[in-house]
Amino acid sequence: MAEDYAAKMSRKTDAELRDYVDNRYQYREEAVLAALDELARRGTPEPRAAALAEELRISQQDTNRREAAARELVVEQEQTRRIARGQVDPELAEATGPALYSPGTITIFSVLFSMLAGGLLLVLNLRTLRRTGPALLVVAFMIAYMVGGGYLLFWLKQLYGDQYNWLGSFFNLPAVLLYNLFFWPRYIGPQPYRSRSWLGPLLVCGLIMLAFYYFALRFKGAMPVM
């Protein structure tokens, strides 16, 4: 039940009400707003009451959003624990879980298109779960993998020639294994989820591939014949 701040402030002295206003960052916004209203009711309003009230209402909205997100996270964690203990029907839990791209979808996109495509789907999953830190970690891994892996393939080709070109076919494999065996278990875990549709990402990746091949052919056709 929400606390009745108006009744609470009516029992405070003027000095205590001023303390709420002067040290407002130490108290909940609702309490400070109630203190401002009580001071106005007593005929000793705060000179900056209107500006302070607007500032506090904006801050209150941010606080409410953070608290709502924290409550949702607690509910999800508790549901995950209940599923692990067998206290909830897995089919019912799956129907109410967050919509995520499955490990299978991430694997297929990594193989068909690139480890970047699969990694971006994993990042979208983490954003859905409001796990910004792990999402940034996956992005950093993708950048490091592309730079390091590309340099390794270039070095092998410079050293041994075209006989190691076949390694390019397995370029995405280590990344896929890390997505499924490290990032997913560590940052998503066994929580129930609803499978998210892959049609949208498939359309985007298909259009990107078509554009890539189109410009590659245009560039090749524009090159002078030696």
C-alpha atoms as an extended CHARMM CRD file, in Angstrom:
* protein
*
       226  EXT
         1         1  MET       CA              0.0000000000        0.0000000000        0.0000000000  PROA      1               0.0000000000
         2         2  ALA       CA              1.3600000000        3.4600000000       -0.9030000000  PROA      2               0.0000000000
         3         3  GLU       CA              2.3800000000        5.6240000000        2.0230000000  PROA      3               0.0000000000
         4         4  ASP       CA              0.1000000000        8.5730000000        2.8710000000  PROA      4               0.0000000000
         5         5  TYR       CA              2.6950000000       11.3310000000        2.6770000000  PROA      5               0.0000000000
         6         6  ALA       CA              0.1130000000       14.1080000000        3.0670000000  PROA      6               0.0000000000
         7         7  ALA       CA             -0.9660000000       12.7770000000        6.4660000000  PROA      7               0.0000000000
         8         8  LYS       CA              2.6600000000       12.2260000000        7.4690000000  PROA      8               0.0000000000
         9         9  MET       CA              3.6760000000       15.7810000000        6.5720000000  PROA      9               0.0000000000
        10        10  SER       CA              0.7170000000       17.2510000000        8.4630000000  PROA      10              0.0000000000
        11        11  ARG       CA              2.3500000000       15.9880000000       11.6800000000  PROA      11              0.0000000000
        12        12  LYS       CA              5.7360000000       17.5800000000       10.9230000000  PROA      12              0.0000000000
        13        13  THR       CA              6.9800000000       20.9230000000       12.2260000000  PROA      13              0.0000000000
        14        14  ASP       CA              7.7990000000       23.7550000000        9.8410000000  PROA      14              0.0000000000
        15        15  ALA       CA             11.5160000000       23.1400000000       10.4110000000  PROA      15              0.0000000000
        16        16  GLU       CA             11.1140000000       19.4520000000        9.5350000000  PROA      16              0.0000000000
        17        17  LEU       CA              9.1970000000       20.3410000000        6.3830000000  PROA      17              0.0000000000
        18        18  ARG       CA             11.9530000000       22.7660000000        5.3730000000  PROA      18              0.0000000000
        19        19  ASP       CA             14.4740000000       19.9900000000        5.9140000000  PROA      19              0.0000000000
        20        20  TYR       CA             12.5980000000       17.8360000000        3.3960000000  PROA      20              0.0000000000
        21        21  VAL       CA             12.8080000000       20.6600000000        0.8570000000  PROA      21              0.0000000000
        22        22  ASP       CA             16.4060000000       21.6810000000        1.5320000000  PROA      22              0.0000000000
        23        23  ASN       CA             17.6670000000       18.0640000000        1.5260000000  PROA      23              0.0000000000
        24        24  ARG       CA             15.2180000000       16.8150000000       -1.0740000000  PROA      24              0.0000000000
        25        25  TYR       CA             17.7180000000       14.4690000000       -2.7710000000  PROA      25              0.0000000000
        26        26  GLN       CA             17.7440000000       12.3310000000        0.3820000000  PROA      26              0.0000000000
        27        27  TYR       CA             13.9770000000       11.6760000000        0.3070000000  PROA      27              0.0000000000
        28        28  ARG       CA             11.4240000000       10.2550000000       -2.0740000000  PROA      28              0.0000000000
        29        29  GLU       CA              9.9560000000       12.7580000000       -4.4910000000  PROA      29              0.0000000000
        30        30  GLU       CA              6.4200000000       12.1090000000       -3.1960000000  PROA      30              0.0000000000
        31        31  ALA       CA              7.4990000000       13.0570000000        0.3290000000  PROA      31              0.0000000000
        32        32  VAL       CA              9.0810000000       16.3340000000       -0.7820000000  PROA      32              0.0000000000
        33        33  LEU       CA              6.0560000000       17.2290000000       -2.9090000000  PROA      33              0.0000000000
        34        34  ALA       CA              3.8090000000       16.5850000000        0.0950000000  PROA      34              0.0000000000
        35        35  ALA       CA              6.0900000000       18.7990000000        2.2350000000  PROA      35              0.0000000000
        36        36  LEU       CA              5.7670000000       21.6160000000       -0.3170000000  PROA      36              0.0000000000
        37        37  ASP       CA              1.9710000000       21.2700000000       -0.2990000000  PROA      37              0.0000000000
        38        38  GLU       CA              1.8820000000       21.3010000000        3.5050000000  PROA      38              0.0000000000
        39        39  LEU       CA              4.0160000000       24.4440000000        3.6840000000  PROA      39              0.0000000000
        40        40  ALA       CA              1.6580000000       26.1450000000        1.2140000000  PROA      40              0.0000000000
        41        41  ARG       CA             -1.3470000000       25.0340000000        3.2760000000  PROA      41              0.0000000000
        42        42  ARG       CA              0.1630000000       26.5730000000        6.4080000000  PROA      42              0.0000000000
        43        43  GLY       CA              0.6740000000       29.8860000000        4.6590000000  PROA      43              0.0000000000
        44        44  THR       CA              4.4720000000       29.6600000000        4.5090000000  PROA      44              0.0000000000
        45        45  PRO       CA              5.0760000000       28.4720000000        0.9330000000  PROA      45              0.0000000000
        46        46  GLU       CA              8.5230000000       27.7620000000       -0.4520000000  PROA      46              0.0000000000
        47        47  PRO       CA              9.4810000000       30.6320000000       -2.8180000000  PROA      47              0.0000000000
        48        48  ARG       CA             10.7050000000       28.2040000000       -5.4900000000  PROA      48              0.0000000000
        49        49  ALA       CA              7.8060000000       25.7940000000       -5.0260000000  PROA      49              0.0000000000
        50        50  ALA       CA              6.6300000000       25.7360000000       -8.6750000000  PROA      50              0.0000000000
        51        51  ALA       CA             10.1000000000       25.0650000000      -10.1360000000  PROA      51              0.0000000000
        52        52  LEU       CA             10.9160000000       22.5050000000       -7.4600000000  PROA      52              0.0000000000
        53        53  ALA       CA              7.5990000000       20.7030000000       -7.9810000000  PROA      53              0.0000000000
        54        54  GLU       CA              8.2380000000       20.3870000000      -11.7330000000  PROA      54              0.0000000000
        55        55  GLU       CA             11.7670000000       19.0970000000      -11.1200000000  PROA      55              0.0000000000
        56        56  LEU       CA             10.4920000000       16.5800000000       -8.5820000000  PROA      56              0.0000000000
        57        57  ARG       CA              7.7330000000       15.2870000000      -10.8660000000  PROA      57              0.0000000000
        58        58  ILE       CA             10.2540000000       14.6310000000      -13.6590000000  PROA      58              0.0000000000
        59        59  SER       CA             12.5480000000       12.8830000000      -11.1850000000  PROA      59              0.0000000000
        60        60  GLN       CA              9.5840000000       10.8830000000       -9.8590000000  PROA      60              0.0000000000
        61        61  GLN       CA              8.8000000000        9.5840000000      -13.3410000000  PROA      61              0.0000000000
        62        62  ASP       CA             12.3960000000        8.3710000000      -13.7350000000  PROA      62              0.0000000000
        63        63  THR       CA             12.2890000000        6.7340000000      -10.3070000000  PROA      63              0.0000000000
        64        64  ASN       CA              9.0140000000        4.9840000000      -11.1270000000  PROA      64              0.0000000000
        65        65  ARG       CA             10.4750000000        3.6180000000      -14.3750000000  PROA      65              0.0000000000
        66        66  ARG       CA             13.5670000000        2.2820000000      -12.6120000000  PROA      66              0.0000000000
        67        67  GLU       CA             11.5110000000        0.6870000000       -9.8570000000  PROA      67              0.0000000000
        68        68  ALA       CA              9.1280000000       -0.8970000000      -12.3740000000  PROA      68              0.0000000000
        69        69  ALA       CA             12.0850000000       -2.3640000000      -14.2910000000  PROA      69              0.0000000000
        70        70  ALA       CA             13.5750000000       -3.6810000000      -11.0510000000  PROA      70              0.0000000000
        71        71  ARG       CA             10.2630000000       -5.3170000000      -10.0880000000  PROA      71              0.0000000000
        72        72  GLU       CA              9.9810000000       -6.9650000000      -13.5050000000  PROA      72              0.0000000000
        73        73  LEU       CA             13.5130000000       -8.3280000000      -13.1540000000  PROA      73              0.0000000000
        74        74  VAL       CA             12.7200000000       -9.7540000000       -9.7150000000  PROA      74              0.0000000000
        75        75  VAL       CA              9.5810000000      -11.4080000000      -11.0910000000  PROA      75              0.0000000000
        76        76  GLU       CA             11.5370000000      -12.9270000000      -14.0030000000  PROA      76              0.0000000000
        77        77  GLN       CA             14.2490000000      -14.2290000000      -11.6670000000  PROA      77              0.0000000000
        78        78  GLU       CA             11.6820000000      -15.7230000000       -9.3010000000  PROA      78              0.0000000000
        79        79  GLN       CA              9.8700000000      -17.3880000000      -12.2080000000  PROA      79              0.0000000000
        80        80  THR       CA             13.1680000000      -18.8510000000      -13.4130000000  PROA      80              0.0000000000
        81        81  ARG       CA             13.8340000000      -20.2970000000       -9.9550000000  PROA      81              0.0000000000
        82        82  ARG       CA             10.3200000000      -21.7700000000       -9.8120000000  PROA      82              0.0000000000
        83        83  ILE       CA             10.7860000000      -23.3770000000      -13.2190000000  PROA      83              0.0000000000
        84        84  ALA       CA             14.0820000000      -24.8950000000      -12.0940000000  PROA      84              0.0000000000
        85        85  ARG       CA             12.3510000000      -26.3380000000       -8.9870000000  PROA      85              0.0000000000
        86        86  GLY       CA              9.5020000000      -27.7240000000      -11.1140000000  PROA      86              0.0000000000
        87        87  GLN       CA              6.8770000000      -25.5130000000       -9.4330000000  PROA      87              0.0000000000
        88        88  VAL       CA              5.5700000000      -23.9600000000      -12.6690000000  PROA      88              0.0000000000
        89        89  ASP       CA              4.3450000000      -25.6210000000      -15.8390000000  PROA      89              0.0000000000
        90        90  PRO       CA              7.1240000000      -24.9770000000      -18.4260000000  PROA      90              0.0000000000
        91        91  GLU       CA              4.5430000000      -24.4840000000      -21.2070000000  PROA      91              0.0000000000
        92        92  LEU       CA              2.7590000000      -21.7960000000      -19.1640000000  PROA      92              0.0000000000
        93        93  ALA       CA              6.0600000000      -20.1050000000      -18.3200000000  PROA      93              0.0000000000
        94        94  GLU       CA              7.1340000000      -20.1260000000      -21.9630000000  PROA      94              0.0000000000
        95        95  ALA       CA              3.8900000000      -18.4420000000      -22.9760000000  PROA      95              0.0000000000
        96        96  THR       CA              4.5460000000      -15.5260000000      -20.5980000000  PROA      96              0.0000000000
        97        97  GLY       CA              8.3340000000      -15.1990000000      -20.9340000000  PROA      97              0.0000000000
        98        98  PRO       CA             10.2220000000      -12.5090000000      -22.8880000000  PROA      98              0.0000000000
        99        99  ALA       CA             10.4090000000      -12.7780000000      -26.6850000000  PROA      99              0.0000000000
       100       100  LEU       CA             13.9760000000      -13.7790000000      -27.6320000000  PROA      100             0.0000000000
       101       101  TYR       CA             15.7770000000      -15.0860000000      -30.6850000000  PROA      101             0.0000000000
       102       102  SER       CA             16.6000000000      -18.7370000000      -29.9550000000  PROA      102             0.0000000000
       103       103  PRO       CA             20.1350000000      -20.1850000000      -29.9620000000  PROA      103             0.0000000000
       104       104  GLY       CA             19.1560000000      -22.0950000000      -33.1030000000  PROA      104             0.0000000000
       105       105  THR       CA             18.1880000000      -18.8680000000      -34.8750000000  PROA      105             0.0000000000
       106       106  ILE       CA             21.4510000000      -17.2180000000      -33.7920000000  PROA      106             0.0000000000
       107       107  THR       CA             23.4150000000      -20.2120000000      -35.1060000000  PROA      107             0.0000000000
       108       108  ILE       CA             21.6140000000      -20.3020000000      -38.4630000000  PROA      108             0.0000000000
       109       109  PHE       CA             22.0970000000      -16.5640000000      -39.0760000000  PROA      109             0.0000000000
       110       110  SER       CA             25.7710000000      -16.8200000000      -38.1060000000  PROA      110             0.0000000000
       111       111  VAL       CA             26.2930000000      -19.6550000000      -40.6100000000  PROA      111             0.0000000000
       112       112  LEU       CA             24.1520000000      -18.3050000000      -43.4680000000  PROA      112             0.0000000000
       113       113  PHE       CA             25.2420000000      -14.6770000000      -43.2500000000  PROA      113             0.0000000000
       114       114  SER       CA             27.9670000000      -13.8500000000      -40.7330000000  PROA      114             0.0000000000
       115       115  MET       CA             28.8850000000      -14.0980000000      -37.0730000000  PROA      115             0.0000000000
       116       116  LEU       CA             27.9540000000      -10.4030000000      -36.9900000000  PROA      116             0.0000000000
       117       117  ALA       CA             24.3310000000      -11.2530000000      -37.8290000000  PROA      117             0.0000000000
       118       118  GLY       CA             24.1330000000      -13.8900000000      -35.0980000000  PROA      118             0.0000000000
       119       119  GLY       CA             25.8850000000      -11.5940000000      -32.6350000000  PROA      119             0.0000000000
       120       120  LEU       CA             23.4410000000       -8.7580000000      -33.2980000000  PROA      120             0.0000000000
       121       121  LEU       CA             20.5180000000      -11.0930000000      -32.5770000000  PROA      121             0.0000000000
       122       122  LEU       CA             22.1790000000      -11.9950000000      -29.2680000000  PROA      122             0.0000000000
       123       123  VAL       CA             22.6490000000       -8.2870000000      -28.5080000000  PROA      123             0.0000000000
       124       124  LEU       CA             18.9460000000       -7.6720000000      -29.1980000000  PROA      124             0.0000000000
       125       125  ASN       CA             18.1040000000      -10.4660000000      -26.7440000000  PROA      125             0.0000000000
       126       126  LEU       CA             20.2280000000       -8.8460000000      -24.0470000000  PROA      126             0.0000000000
       127       127  ARG       CA             18.6420000000       -5.4590000000      -24.7130000000  PROA      127             0.0000000000
       128       128  THR       CA             15.2080000000       -7.0440000000      -24.3240000000  PROA      128             0.0000000000
       129       129  LEU       CA             16.3360000000       -8.3300000000      -20.9200000000  PROA      129             0.0000000000
       130       130  ARG       CA             17.7680000000       -4.8780000000      -20.0540000000  PROA      130             0.0000000000
       131       131  ARG       CA             21.2840000000       -6.2670000000      -19.6760000000  PROA      131             0.0000000000
       132       132  THR       CA             23.2420000000       -3.3940000000      -21.1710000000  PROA      132             0.0000000000
       133       133  GLY       CA             26.6460000000       -4.4250000000      -19.8380000000  PROA      133             0.0000000000
       134       134  PRO       CA             26.6100000000       -7.9240000000      -21.3790000000  PROA      134             0.0000000000
       135       135  ALA       CA             25.2140000000       -6.4760000000      -24.6280000000  PROA      135             0.0000000000
       136       136  LEU       CA             28.1710000000       -4.0810000000      -24.8710000000  PROA      136             0.0000000000
       137       137  LEU       CA             30.4940000000       -6.9820000000      -24.0690000000  PROA      137             0.0000000000
       138       138  VAL       CA             29.1130000000       -8.9580000000      -27.0290000000  PROA      138             0.0000000000
       139       139  VAL       CA             29.5640000000       -5.9230000000      -29.2990000000  PROA      139             0.0000000000
       140       140  ALA       CA             33.1750000000       -5.5680000000      -28.1280000000  PROA      140             0.0000000000
       141       141  PHE       CA             33.7570000000       -9.2760000000      -28.7500000000  PROA      141             0.0000000000
       142       142  MET       CA             32.3870000000       -9.0290000000      -32.3020000000  PROA      142             0.0000000000
       143       143  ILE       CA             34.6500000000       -6.0840000000      -33.1210000000  PROA      143             0.0000000000
       144       144  ALA       CA             37.7130000000       -7.7790000000      -31.6360000000  PROA      144             0.0000000000
       145       145  TYR       CA             36.8850000000      -11.0580000000      -33.3860000000  PROA      145             0.0000000000
       146       146  MET       CA             36.4810000000       -9.4210000000      -36.7850000000  PROA      146             0.0000000000
       147       147  VAL       CA             39.7200000000       -7.4570000000      -36.4450000000  PROA      147             0.0000000000
       148       148  GLY       CA             41.7460000000      -10.3090000000      -34.9490000000  PROA      148             0.0000000000
       149       149  GLY       CA             40.2960000000      -13.0230000000      -37.1840000000  PROA      149             0.0000000000
       150       150  GLY       CA             40.6720000000      -10.9420000000      -40.3200000000  PROA      150             0.0000000000
       151       151  TYR       CA             44.2830000000      -10.1630000000      -39.4730000000  PROA      151             0.0000000000
       152       152  LEU       CA             44.9820000000      -13.8620000000      -38.7980000000  PROA      152             0.0000000000
       153       153  LEU       CA             43.5430000000      -14.9450000000      -42.1540000000  PROA      153             0.0000000000
       154       154  PHE       CA             45.4850000000      -12.1960000000      -43.9410000000  PROA      154             0.0000000000
       155       155  TRP       CA             48.7050000000      -13.2380000000      -42.1820000000  PROA      155             0.0000000000
       156       156  LEU       CA             48.2200000000      -16.9040000000      -43.1070000000  PROA      156             0.0000000000
       157       157  LYS       CA             47.5740000000      -15.9930000000      -46.7260000000  PROA      157             0.0000000000
       158       158  GLN       CA             50.6800000000      -13.8140000000      -46.8420000000  PROA      158             0.0000000000
       159       159  LEU       CA             52.7400000000      -16.5690000000      -45.2530000000  PROA      159             0.0000000000
       160       160  TYR       CA             51.4230000000      -19.6760000000      -47.0280000000  PROA      160             0.0000000000
       161       161  GLY       CA             49.5730000000      -18.3630000000      -50.0530000000  PROA      161             0.0000000000
       162       162  ASP       CA             46.1520000000      -19.5610000000      -51.2520000000  PROA      162             0.0000000000
       163       163  GLN       CA             46.5020000000      -23.0600000000      -49.7730000000  PROA      163             0.0000000000
       164       164  TYR       CA             44.8820000000      -21.7870000000      -46.5400000000  PROA      164             0.0000000000
       165       165  ASN       CA             41.8850000000      -20.1050000000      -48.1590000000  PROA      165             0.0000000000
       166       166  TRP       CA             39.6750000000      -22.9690000000      -46.9120000000  PROA      166             0.0000000000
       167       167  LEU       CA             40.0620000000      -21.6190000000      -43.3820000000  PROA      167             0.0000000000
       168       168  GLY       CA             37.6930000000      -18.8010000000      -44.3110000000  PROA      168             0.0000000000
       169       169  SER       CA             34.8440000000      -21.3320000000      -44.4360000000  PROA      169             0.0000000000
       170       170  PHE       CA             35.2880000000      -21.9560000000      -40.6990000000  PROA      170             0.0000000000
       171       171  PHE       CA             35.7140000000      -18.2980000000      -39.7200000000  PROA      171             0.0000000000
       172       172  ASN       CA             32.2770000000      -18.0820000000      -38.0510000000  PROA      172             0.0000000000
       173       173  LEU       CA             32.4710000000      -21.3910000000      -36.1590000000  PROA      173             0.0000000000
       174       174  PRO       CA             34.4090000000      -20.2580000000      -33.0300000000  PROA      174             0.0000000000
       175       175  ALA       CA             32.1140000000      -17.2450000000      -32.6500000000  PROA      175             0.0000000000
       176       176  VAL       CA             28.9970000000      -19.4390000000      -32.8700000000  PROA      176             0.0000000000
       177       177  LEU       CA             30.3880000000      -21.7540000000      -30.2050000000  PROA      177             0.0000000000
       178       178  LEU       CA             31.0780000000      -18.8130000000      -27.8950000000  PROA      178             0.0000000000
       179       179  TYR       CA             27.5880000000      -17.3940000000      -28.4570000000  PROA      179             0.0000000000
       180       180  ASN       CA             25.9300000000      -20.6830000000      -27.5000000000  PROA      180             0.0000000000
       181       181  LEU       CA             28.3360000000      -22.0930000000      -24.9180000000  PROA      181             0.0000000000
       182       182  PHE       CA             29.4830000000      -18.9400000000      -23.1260000000  PROA      182             0.0000000000
       183       183  PHE       CA             27.4050000000      -15.8000000000      -23.7000000000  PROA      183             0.0000000000
       184       184  TRP       CA             23.9480000000      -17.4090000000      -23.6820000000  PROA      184             0.0000000000
       185       185  PRO       CA             24.4510000000      -19.6070000000      -20.5560000000  PROA      185             0.0000000000
       186       186  ARG       CA             26.2250000000      -16.8260000000      -18.6530000000  PROA      186             0.0000000000
       187       187  TYR       CA             24.0390000000      -13.8230000000      -19.4620000000  PROA      187             0.0000000000
       188       188  ILE       CA             20.6510000000      -15.3090000000      -20.3990000000  PROA      188             0.0000000000
       189       189  GLY       CA             20.6600000000      -18.7290000000      -18.7470000000  PROA      189             0.0000000000
       190       190  PRO       CA             17.8570000000      -21.2910000000      -18.5940000000  PROA      190             0.0000000000
       191       191  GLN       CA             15.0150000000      -18.8040000000      -18.1530000000  PROA      191             0.0000000000
       192       192  PRO       CA             11.8250000000      -19.4790000000      -20.1360000000  PROA      192             0.0000000000
       193       193  TYR       CA             11.2080000000      -17.3510000000      -23.2140000000  PROA      193             0.0000000000
       194       194  ARG       CA              9.0130000000      -17.0670000000      -26.2890000000  PROA      194             0.0000000000
       195       195  SER       CA             10.6980000000      -17.6250000000      -29.6360000000  PROA      195             0.0000000000
       196       196  ARG       CA             10.8830000000      -14.3350000000      -31.5050000000  PROA      196             0.0000000000
       197       197  SER       CA             10.0880000000      -14.2630000000      -35.2190000000  PROA      197             0.0000000000
       198       198  TRP       CA             13.1750000000      -14.3820000000      -37.4580000000  PROA      198             0.0000000000
       199       199  LEU       CA             11.4280000000      -13.0920000000      -40.5890000000  PROA      199             0.0000000000
       200       200  GLY       CA             12.3620000000       -9.4680000000      -39.9780000000  PROA      200             0.0000000000
       201       201  PRO       CA             16.1020000000      -10.1490000000      -39.4880000000  PROA      201             0.0000000000
       202       202  LEU       CA             16.0510000000      -12.5120000000      -42.4820000000  PROA      202             0.0000000000
       203       203  LEU       CA             14.6150000000       -9.7720000000      -44.6940000000  PROA      203             0.0000000000
       204       204  VAL       CA             17.1820000000       -7.2370000000      -43.4620000000  PROA      204             0.0000000000
       205       205  CYS       CA             20.1160000000       -9.6070000000      -43.9330000000  PROA      205             0.0000000000
       206       206  GLY       CA             18.8520000000      -10.6250000000      -47.3720000000  PROA      206             0.0000000000
       207       207  LEU       CA             18.6050000000       -7.0030000000      -48.4930000000  PROA      207             0.0000000000
       208       208  ILE       CA             22.1000000000       -6.2690000000      -47.1590000000  PROA      208             0.0000000000
       209       209  MET       CA             23.5150000000       -9.2590000000      -49.0410000000  PROA      209             0.0000000000
       210       210  LEU       CA             21.7770000000       -8.2280000000      -52.2660000000  PROA      210             0.0000000000
       211       211  ALA       CA             23.0990000000       -4.6810000000      -51.9230000000  PROA      211             0.0000000000
       212       212  PHE       CA             26.5910000000       -6.0240000000      -51.2480000000  PROA      212             0.0000000000
       213       213  TYR       CA             26.5840000000       -8.2300000000      -54.3450000000  PROA      213             0.0000000000
       214       214  TYR       CA             25.0910000000       -5.4320000000      -56.4700000000  PROA      214             0.0000000000
       215       215  PHE       CA             27.7960000000       -2.9420000000      -55.5460000000  PROA      215             0.0000000000
       216       216  ALA       CA             30.4870000000       -5.6290000000      -55.8420000000  PROA      216             0.0000000000
       217       217  LEU       CA             29.3970000000       -6.3510000000      -59.4200000000  PROA      217             0.0000000000
       218       218  ARG       CA             29.1920000000       -2.6370000000      -60.2230000000  PROA      218             0.0000000000
       219       219  PHE       CA             32.6750000000       -2.0810000000      -58.8490000000  PROA      219             0.0000000000
       220       220  LYS       CA             34.0360000000       -5.0710000000      -60.7210000000  PROA      220             0.0000000000
       221       221  GLY       CA             32.4410000000       -3.8820000000      -63.9580000000  PROA      221             0.0000000000
       222       222  ALA       CA             33.8600000000       -0.3970000000      -63.4660000000  PROA      222             0.0000000000
       223       223  MET       CA             37.4330000000       -1.6420000000      -63.0840000000  PROA      223             0.0000000000
       224       224  PRO       CA             39.5800000000       -1.1430000000      -66.2220000000  PROA      224             0.0000000000
       225       225  VAL       CA             40.6190000000       -4.2480000000      -68.0750000000  PROA      225             0.0000000000
       226       226  MET       CA             44.3630000000       -4.8070000000      -67.7390000000  PROA      226             0.0000000000
